[in-house]
């Protein structure tokens, strides 16, 4: 089995690929967690799901450098394998046109790899995470860049934390454009405002990539927000993990 680890600033997704499907869990990212604690957490999740501890490979994309070494040591010490860490130096299947190439987040590269594999080229990937990111791969197999917006939850937390009278509110699927209460007004501005920004950016991306560019969404809030975005054609909750699997197979030569 392959263990995929997607380390984000707020959450970490751990996934085990078994018999053609992913079993995935979302936990809080904790920079203080040691390699031993990572293994205990993994073993607990596997046991709860009734899965065997027969992991033969580890593929990681991380945007939190402080966790790279604990995860590397966890893979070596407890799982007895050398982990793959996603970077621009791998055979991605496309050229990176971004300055510098090292600045592209590993999660964005994994998303782009999986987006091309699932949708072909050109493709636009929208990832609803701590930040909302859009990434684009051209028809000519070039990662041409993207856009980064504050994530939905980040905007809501910032407004509540930096203002005296705006409350912390829960995200709800439905909201009215013209809010009748302060919470409703916040939801309208943050949720529908973000949808408007995404739709506008996708339109601009398609002017450069071509109108046939496919749009796929992923991330923790993708399933809740994609229905508000007409341009999003499919939602793939495990898109980043799929990118990790594809890159692992290319790197190791092992077909899962």
Buried (B, 14 or more C-beta within 10 A) or exposed (E): BBBBBBBBEBBBBBBBBBEEEBBBBEEEBEEEBEBEEBBBBBEEBBEEEEBEEEBEBBBBBBBBEEBBEBBBBBBBEBBEBEBBBBBBEBEBBBBBEBEEBEEBBBBBBBBBBBBBBBBEBBBBBBBBBBBBBBBBBBEEEBBBBBBEBBBBBBBBEEBBEEEEEBEEBEBEEEBEEEBEEEBBBBBBBBBBBBBEBBBEBBEEBBEEBEEEBBBBBBBBBBBBBBEBBEBBBBBBBBBBBBBBBBBBBBBBEEEB
